[in-house]
């Protein structure tokens, strides 16, 4: 039987004065069985660094053609692609 992803929830408050970005967000992260907690935290930190209402976590490790997170514009183009590589 295959192992299932572990779901983590985080509530974050972002105040980025340089970008004039202020957000209160509730995030849901799915940790793949082969992913370490450290790598999952790197995904969360990457989201916090580039915080935006449209920045979304993707299927990540489950999809070869998707990053860990991306920011898509209104025309479905990709404005930001965040990739961490394979888990160690």
N, C-alpha and C positions, 0 to 999 in steps of 0.2 A: 504494500500500500504506500502510495507516494505521500511525502510530508507536505503539509499545507503551509502557506505563508502565515506569519504572525502579524497581527494588525496592531499598530501603535497609533495613538492619537496625541496631538500636541496643540496647545493653545499658545499662540505667540503674539507679542505686541512689538511692532517695528516702528522706530522713529529714526529715519534716515534724513538728517538735515541737509546733507549734500545734494540729495536728489529730490528733496521736498516730498518724501514718501512717508506716509503715516498709515499703518495698517494694524488691524486686529484680525487675526486669522485663526481658524480652527483647521488643522491639517490632519490628514490620515495617511500614514505610511504603512505599506505592506513590506515586511521583511521576508525575503525569499529564504528558504532553508539553507542555501549555500552562502548567504550573505552574513558577514559578521556584524555585530552591533556597532563597531567602529565605522564601518562603511555606511551603515544606515544613518549614523549621526553625521557623516560627511554629506550625505544627501540633504539632510535637514539644514546643515550649515550653509550649503550652497544655495538652498532656497532662501534662507535668511539674508545672505549677501546680496542677492538679486531680487529681493522681495517685490512682488507685483501681484495685483489681484488676478491677472491672467496667467501667471506662472503655475504650471501644473506638473505634478509627478506623472510619469508614464508607466507602462508595463516594465520598463527597464530591462532587467535580466531575462525576462520571458520573451522579449522581442529583440531580434538582432538589428532591426532598422529604426529603433527608437532610442533616444537618450534616456538618462535618469529623470530629467525634467526639461520642459521646453516652454517657451513663451510664444504663443501664436497670435498673429495680428488678426484684424477683422476680415482680411481677405484669405485667411487660412494659410498664409505664409508663415515661416518660422523666423522670429526676430532674435531668439536666444536659444542655444542648444547647449545643455549642460550634460557632460558625459564624464564618468569617473573611471571607466575601464572595468576589467573583470575582477571579481573578488579574489583575494589571496589565500 
